[in-house]
Amino acid sequence: MSSKKLNKNCLAISIFFPFLRSLHSFCQLLIALESFFGIFLNLNYFVSFVLSLIGQPFIKFVPCFWIQILSIITGNNAQMTMVLIGFDRLFAVKLPIW
C-alpha cells in the first residue's frame, strides 16, 4: 500500500518538476509540495520493512528519533499543505473574482 502512495507521489513530482517555472497557480505549487512531503512520509514504512528483513527487531534511540522526526515533520507539512489547498479551492469557488 505504501509503495503505491510513494509511486503516486513520485509521479506527481516528476510531472510538476519540469513545469516548476510555469506553475501559474498557487494550488499547483501546493499540490507539488504535498507530493514532495508525502514521499518522506511514506519512506518511514520502508525502514520497518528493511529492519524486519534483516532480522533486527530493535534499533537504537538516536537513529529511531531521526527517522521518526523526519516522518512527523513532513507528515505535518503535508497536512498543512492539504489545508491550504482546501482554502485555495474554497476561495476560488466562493470568490471567483480573485
Protein Blocks (a to p, Z undefined) as FASTA:
>chain_A
ZZmmmmmmmmmmmmmmmmmmmmmbfklmmmmmmmmmmmmmmmmmmmmmmmmmnopabdcf
klmmmmmmmmmmmmmmmmmmmmmmmmmmmmmmmmmmZZ
